[in-house]
Amino acid sequence: MNYVITKPKGIDKEIQLIQTALFEKIGWSPIDVFGRVHKNQSKEKGLVPEFYFGKGEYKDVFTNDLKAANIFFIDDEVHTTDNRVFWYSEVKIVFMVDLKKVKPIITHRADMEAEIEALTIVKKHRMFQVDGFEKGIESVFKGFNTNQIKLLDMQPFHVFAITGKLKYKINC
């Protein structure tokens, strides 16, 4: 499912364009694609990435074993501008993938195939400058409590992020 927000503004507008392209073109099914997640403190879990559904409701986006993949965006706490028209933020596009479900006919660990497929879609977005990849739970989720997902980067699972700088506009 593609979890979009109504009338996105600023960074959320650019994220939603990439989010929708990934949902429509990645070819993995079934998947959940979320926009920008929030870094929320939980009493039980510590700091976790959660998507805001509205009416005070948040959902942890770490993984769903019924899906082939979860995709979501983590933006940096610092957003900068040099002209007060365009703004910039470092962004991670996080992919939590079950390789057996997204690449069932490949007999080896298909992590590179999944990464290339994701990158092919993401690099087409003109406002996102791809800087690289992060791989593994410790790197991708640095600063988050990962106790509940520590083993989710062993076959058939793969966690990676496409990192880069997202340019967006604020109209005010």
Helices and strands as residue ranges (DSSP letters): E 2-3, H 10-25, E 31-36, E 38-42, E 46-54, E 57-60, E 69-81, E 86-98, H 99-102, H 111-122, E 128-135, H 137-140, G 147-149, E 157-169
